[in-house]
């Protein structure tokens, strides 16, 4: 399970460093970070994932072939009322994901909640004897 936990990161590399530096959220909510704390209790592992600037609807938690994946996607589009001669106008789309191998756990026992920019995921330690197919975990 998490004893040999090895996170995988997949980032959308379509944005350049220059775009990142001038992003309105660069200093406040670097979306690709997904800082994660993992705690262990007697029966489960608890992941606390920092997702500042995201809403619950921007986050997806899935389990597929023993990998728990947290994916985010956010589009930013400013709507400006005064139509005129634009000198500069930007939009951006950011997506990121992280995966952890958790083994073959019972998907129905995985719980997720999102509160104040923190996603908390509870993963039971007990493994199932057979592989599961890809499943989406509901976020409360």
N, C-alpha and C positions, 0 to 999 in steps of 0.2 A: 504494500500500500504506500503510504507517504514516507516510509523509512528510506526509500530510494527515490524520493520525489525529485523530478527533473522537469522544471517548467520549460515549455517551448513558447517562443514569442513569434508572432506573425504580424508585421506592420505593413500598412499601406505605404509603399515607398514612392508613390506618385507625387508626393509633396517634397519639395527641396528644403534644405536647411534655411535658405533665404525666406521661403514661405513660412516656415516655422517661426523664424525670428519676428516676422511682422504679423503673426497671428494675434488676434485680440486676446486670446487665452494663453499665450505662451508663458507668461510669468505667474498666472494664477491657476491654470488647469491644463497641464501638459497631458493630453488625453492618452498618449501612448505609454505612460508609465505603469499604470495599474499596480501600484504598490500593494503588496499582499502580505498579510500576517497569517500564519497558520498555527493554530493551537490544537492540542490533543487532550481529549478527556478519556475516561475509561471506555466509552462506547462509540465515540465519534471523533472526527476531525472537523475543526471549524476554520473556515477561510474568511477573513475580513479583507475585502478588496476596495481600495479607495478609488472612486470614480467621480471626482468633483466636476461639476458642470453637466453631468449626465442626468437624464430622467430614467425612470424604470423602463419606459418604452424603448429606450436606446440600447438596452442590455439584453443579451440572450445567453442562457446557461443551458448547455447540452451535455449529454454523456453518450459516447460512441466508442465501442470496442475498448472499454476500460479507461478512456480518457475523458476527464471532466474539462470542458472548454467554456471559457467566458469570453464572449465576443461583444464588442461595442461598435456602433456606427452612428455618426452624427453628421448632419448636413447643416451648414449655416448659410442662410440667405437673408440679406437685409432688404426689406422692401422700402423703397424711398418713393414718396408721393410726388415730389416735384420732378417732372420729366424735363430734362434739359440736356445741355452739353456736358457729358461726363468727362472729367479729367482722369478719374481713377475709380474703379468699382471692382470689388472682389467677392467671391464666394468660395467656400471650401467644403470638402467632404473628408472626414477622418474615420478610419476604421482600424481596429486593433483586436487581437485575441491572444489569450494565453491558455495553455493546456497543461494539465497535470495527470499523470497516470495514477489512477485510484484503484485499479483492479475491477473485477466484475461485481459491482455492488448493486443492491436492489434500488432501481431508479425511483420507485415510489417512496422510499425512505429518505431520499435527498430533499432537503428543504432549503429554500432561498428566500431572503427578504432584503428589501432595499429601503434605507432610511438615511436621510441627510447626506447623500453622496457616498454611503458605505453599503456595499453589497456583502451580505453575510450568507455563506453557504455551509450547511451542515451535511457532512458525508459520513454515513455509518461505517464502522470498521468491518462488519461481517460481509464476506464475499459470497456470491451465488455460485453454484456449480457450473452454470452454462453462460455463454456470452449473450449480451443483450444487443439489440439493434439500437440505432441512433434515436435518442429521445430528448425532447425539450423539457426542461425543468421549469415549472411555474414559479414566478417571483411574486411574493406577497407584498 
